[in-house]
Amino acid sequence: MEKITSDPHLRILRRRAPMKSQGITKNPSLELYHFTDPEIDRIRHCFLAGTVFRSFDSSMKSDCVSDAWITFPATPFVIGFNYPFPALTQAFFTLTGMCYIQAMPMMWRVLYTLENNIEQEGVEIGVSELSQLYNLVSHGSHRFLFKHKPGQAHPILKTTKNDSNWRNQFFFVRSDSIPDGNDLPKKWITQETPTTKERIVAFWKLDPAVRTFQAKTKDSQEISSGSYTILGAAKSSKSASRFSVSNLNEFASSRSVKKELAASPSILNPKGMSTRGKRAKKRKNAEPTEGLPLIQHQFEEYVSKKFAEIQMLLDQHLAEDE
């Protein structure tokens, strides 16, 4: 046990790394430090020699953190775990980023039983297999437990018994006195930090169009709901249906076409392709391009319009992405 008054170096360490509550426990008064020094002495053998334990302090809470101390729940060591934890258990916490104190007793029982199965029965169970057996759930208390898959039996039996006072059965270990201690997470994963809060606010300020699901066409071209409407209108024409979206992109991306579209004074309305009415009379006066039949010239203008619309939409998306 660390003796604060006997070692000047430890007194300096404590001043530099004060314990501070994260303020996220539901009932702080019910989660005060109750795991006394004699109780720590009974589980000291679960750690390697040289491990430094913080002396008992009744004002400490389970969510207290600092740069120098790591919170451990008593449950895993009472049921038989040693530190460093076995491969599956440590891989699970490394993957999820959870602090050890966030795992409820049921979770520790499941992990302990699986570790015994791996060692004694020779079964191969990793985090992937664990995810097929259980869902990771929380009751909103920033602590987690395993829940068996719907419609399946409990993989590990008799793990859900009640525990009394497990929330205040915890202790602190100096991080630099245990293997990989400096790399262990200190803050609970559900704690909102100023940085995460700022990022969430920035996210909600994004244009709804940017936060809209983007579908993909058969040729893997991403389109939004608006551009899909434009393409759908073009495909309703028998002639336009012969062209794919990739053809349109190739055509619209060429410099010569862009110049022609920019120089075009106006684009004809495709609904005006009928030979009746004033619009038809105006088009009769228009000269066909290089001797092409009038209907072909009208069709090219119609397709050019669609190219311009799609290019404008693509430019808009590129501008938003940038």
C-alpha positions in Angstrom: 0.0 0.0 0.0 1.3 3.4 -0.9 2.2 5.5 2.1 1.7 9.1 1.1 3.5 10.6 4.1 6.6 8.3 3.9 7.8 9.1 0.3 8.4 12.7 -0.9 8.3 11.5 -4.5 4.8 10.1 -4.1 3.6 13.3 -2.4 4.8 15.3 -5.4 3.1 12.8 -7.7 -0.2 13.2 -5.9 -0.1 17.0 -6.1 0.6 16.8 -9.9 -2.1 14.3 -10.5 -5.1 15.2 -8.3 -8.1 12.8 -8.4 -11.2 14.4 -9.9 -14.7 13.1 -10.3 -16.1 13.1 -13.8 -19.5 13.8 -12.4 -21.4 11.2 -14.4 -22.5 8.6 -11.8 -26.2 8.5 -11.0 -26.0 8.3 -7.3 -22.5 9.6 -6.2 -23.3 9.2 -2.5 -24.0 5.5 -3.0 -20.8 5.0 -5.0 -18.2 6.3 -2.5 -15.0 4.3 -1.9 -15.7 1.4 0.5 -12.9 -1.0 -0.5 -10.6 -0.6 2.5 -6.9 -1.2 2.8 -7.3 -4.6 4.5 -9.5 -5.7 1.6 -6.9 -4.6 -0.9 -4.3 -6.6 1.0 -6.4 -9.8 0.4 -6.3 -9.3 -3.4 -2.7 -7.9 -3.6 -1.5 -11.3 -4.9 -3.6 -10.8 -8.0 -1.1 -8.2 -9.2 2.6 -8.4 -10.0 5.2 -7.4 -7.3 5.9 -3.7 -7.2 2.3 -2.7 -7.9 1.4 0.6 -6.1 -2.0 0.8 -4.6 -3.5 4.1 -3.5 -4.4 4.3 0.2 -8.0 4.3 1.2 -9.9 7.6 1.0 -13.6 7.5 1.7 -14.2 10.7 -0.4 -13.2 9.0 -3.6 -15.9 8.1 -6.2 -15.8 5.3 -8.8 -15.5 7.8 -11.7 -12.5 9.6 -10.2 -9.6 10.0 -12.7 -6.2 11.4 -12.9 -3.1 11.2 -15.0 -1.4 8.9 -12.5 -4.1 6.5 -11.2 -6.3 3.8 -12.7 -9.6 2.6 -11.3 -10.1 -1.1 -10.9 -13.3 -2.8 -9.8 -12.9 -5.4 -7.0 -15.2 -8.0 -8.7 -12.8 -9.6 -11.2 -10.2 -10.2 -8.6 -12.6 -11.6 -6.1 -13.9 -14.2 -8.6 -10.4 -15.3 -9.6 -8.9 -12.9 -12.2 -5.3 -11.8 -12.1 -3.7 -8.7 -13.7 -2.6 -8.5 -16.5 -5.9 -10.0 -17.7 -6.0 -12.9 -20.2 -6.0 -12.4 -23.9 -9.7 -12.4 -24.7 -10.6 -10.2 -21.7 -8.0 -7.6 -22.5 -8.7 -7.7 -26.3 -12.4 -6.9 -25.5 -11.6 -3.8 -23.4 -9.0 -2.7 -25.9 -11.5 -2.9 -28.8 -14.3 -1.2 -26.9 -12.2 1.4 -25.2 -14.2 0.8 -21.9 -12.7 1.5 -18.5 -12.5 -1.6 -16.3 -14.8 0.0 -13.8 -17.6 0.3 -16.4 -18.0 -3.4 -16.7 -20.8 -4.8 -14.4 -20.2 -8.0 -12.4 -22.2 -10.1 -14.9 -19.7 -9.2 -17.6 -16.8 -10.2 -15.5 -18.4 -13.6 -14.8 -19.0 -14.2 -18.5 -15.4 -13.3 -19.4 -13.9 -15.4 -16.6 -15.9 -18.4 -17.6 -14.9 -18.1 -21.3 -11.3 -17.7 -20.3 -11.5 -21.0 -18.4 -13.2 -22.6 -21.4 -10.4 -21.5 -23.6 -7.7 -22.7 -21.2 -9.3 -26.0 -20.0 -11.5 -27.1 -22.9 -9.3 -25.8 -25.8 -12.1 -23.9 -27.5 -11.2 -21.0 -29.7 -13.1 -17.9 -28.7 -12.2 -14.4 -29.7 -13.9 -11.0 -29.7 -15.6 -11.9 -33.0 -17.1 -15.1 -31.5 -18.1 -13.2 -28.4 -20.0 -10.7 -30.5 -22.0 -13.6 -32.0 -23.0 -14.8 -28.5 -23.8 -11.5 -26.8 -25.0 -8.0 -27.4 -23.3 -5.2 -25.5 -26.0 -3.1 -23.6 -26.2 -0.4 -21.0 -29.0 0.7 -18.7 -28.0 4.3 -19.1 -25.7 4.3 -16.1 -22.5 4.5 -18.2 -21.9 0.9 -17.2 -22.3 -2.1 -19.5 -23.2 -5.8 -19.4 -23.7 -8.6 -21.9 -27.2 -9.6 -23.1 -27.7 -12.9 -24.9 -28.9 -12.8 -28.4 -32.7 -12.8 -28.9 -34.1 -16.3 -29.3 -31.0 -18.0 -28.0 -30.3 -19.6 -24.6 -27.8 -18.0 -22.2 -24.3 -19.0 -23.4 -22.9 -18.8 -19.9 -25.3 -19.9 -17.1 -25.8 -18.4 -13.6 -24.1 -15.0 -14.3 -26.9 -12.7 -13.4 -27.1 -13.1 -9.6 -27.5 -9.9 -7.6 -24.5 -8.2 -6.1 -24.6 -6.0 -3.1 -22.5 -2.8 -3.0 -20.5 -3.7 -6.1 -20.6 -0.1 -7.2 -18.4 1.1 -4.3 -16.1 -1.9 -4.3 -13.2 -0.4 -6.3 -9.6 0.7 -5.7 -6.9 2.7 -7.5 -3.5 1.5 -8.8 -0.7 3.8 -10.0 -0.6 3.4 -13.7 3.2 3.3 -14.1 3.5 0.4 -11.7 1.6 -2.1 -13.8 2.1 -3.5 -17.3 0.6 -1.2 -20.0 -0.9 0.9 -17.3 -0.1 4.2 -19.0 -2.1 3.1 -22.1 -5.2 2.1 -20.2 -8.3 4.4 -20.6 -8.9 6.7 -17.7 -12.1 8.5 -18.6 -15.3 6.6 -19.1 -16.2 6.2 -22.8 -19.6 7.9 -22.5 -18.2 11.1 -20.9 -18.9 14.2 -23.0 -15.8 16.3 -23.3 -15.7 19.9 -24.6 -14.1 18.6 -27.8 -16.8 16.0 -28.5 -19.5 18.6 -27.7 -18.0 21.1 -30.1 -17.8 18.5 -32.9 -21.5 17.4 -32.4 -22.6 21.1 -32.6 -20.6 21.5 -35.8 -22.2 18.3 -37.2 -25.7 19.6 -36.7 -24.8 22.8 -38.5 -24.2 20.9 -41.7 -26.6 21.3 -44.6 -29.3 18.6 -44.5 -28.3 17.7 -48.1 -24.9 16.7 -46.9 -26.4 14.5 -44.2 -28.7 12.8 -46.7 -28.1 9.1 -47.6 -26.5 8.8 -51.0 -27.7 5.9 -53.2 -25.7 4.3 -56.0 -26.9 3.5 -59.4 -26.1 0.2 -61.2 -22.9 1.8 -62.6 -21.8 2.8 -59.1 -22.4 6.5 -59.7 -23.4 8.3 -56.5 -26.5 10.4 -56.9 -28.8 12.2 -54.5 -32.6 12.1 -54.6 -32.7 15.3 -56.6 -30.3 14.1 -59.3 -32.2 10.8 -59.4 -35.3 12.7 -60.4 -33.5 14.5 -63.3 -32.1 11.2 -64.6 -35.4 9.5 -64.3 -37.0 12.2 -66.4 -34.3 11.8 -69.1 -34.8 8.0 -69.1 -38.5 8.5 -69.8 -37.6 9.5 -73.3 -37.0 6.5 -75.6 -34.0 8.3 -77.2 -32.5 9.4 -73.9 -32.8 5.9 -72.4 -30.1 4.7 -74.8 -27.5 6.8 -72.9 -26.0 5.7 -69.5 -24.9 8.0 -66.7 -21.2 7.2 -67.5 -21.8 8.5 -71.1 -23.2 11.7 -69.7 -20.3 12.3 -67.4 -17.8 11.7 -70.2 -19.6 14.0 -72.5 -20.1 16.8 -69.9 -16.5 16.6 -68.8 -15.0 17.3 -72.2 -13.8 20.9 -72.7 -15.4 21.3 -76.0 -18.8 20.5 -74.7 -18.4 22.8 -71.8 -17.5 25.7 -74.1 -20.5 24.9 -76.4 -22.9 24.8 -73.4 -21.5 28.1 -72.1 -21.8 29.8 -75.5 -25.4 28.5 -76.0 -27.8 31.4 -75.8 -30.8 29.3 -74.6 -31.8 25.7 -74.2 -35.0 24.5 -75.7 -37.7 23.0 -73.5 -38.0 19.3 -74.4 -41.8 19.6 -74.1 -41.7 21.9 -77.1 -40.5 19.2 -79.4 -44.0 19.0 -80.9 -44.3 20.3 -84.5 -47.4 22.3 -83.4 -47.6 25.9 -82.0 -45.4 28.9 -82.0 -42.4 27.1 -80.6 -42.4 24.7 -83.5 -42.5 27.6 -85.9 -39.5 29.2 -84.3 -37.5 26.0 -84.6 -38.4 25.7 -88.3 -36.5 29.0 -88.8 -33.4 27.6 -86.9 -30.7 26.3 -89.1 -29.7 22.6 -88.6 -26.1 22.0 -87.5 -23.9 21.0 -90.5 -26.8 19.6 -92.5 -28.2 17.4 -89.7 -31.9 16.8 -89.9 -33.9 19.1 -87.7 -35.1 16.4 -85.3 -31.6 15.2 -84.7 -30.5 18.8 -83.9 -33.4 19.2 -81.5 -32.5 15.9 -79.8 -28.9 17.1 -79.3 -30.0 20.3 -77.8 -32.3 18.3 -75.4 -29.5 16.0 -74.4 -27.2 19.0 -74.0 -29.6 20.5 -71.5 -29.6 17.3 -69.5 -25.8 17.3 -69.6 -25.7 20.9 -68.3 -28.2 20.0 -65.4 -26.2 17.0 -64.3 -22.9 18.9 -64.6 -24.3 21.7 -62.5 -25.4 19.2 -59.9 -22.0 17.4 -59.8 -20.2 20.8 -59.5 -22.6 21.6 -56.6 -21.8 18.4 -54.8 -18.0 18.9 -55.3 -18.3 22.4 -53.9 -20.1 21.1 -50.8 -17.6 18.3 -50.3 -14.7 20.8 -50.5 
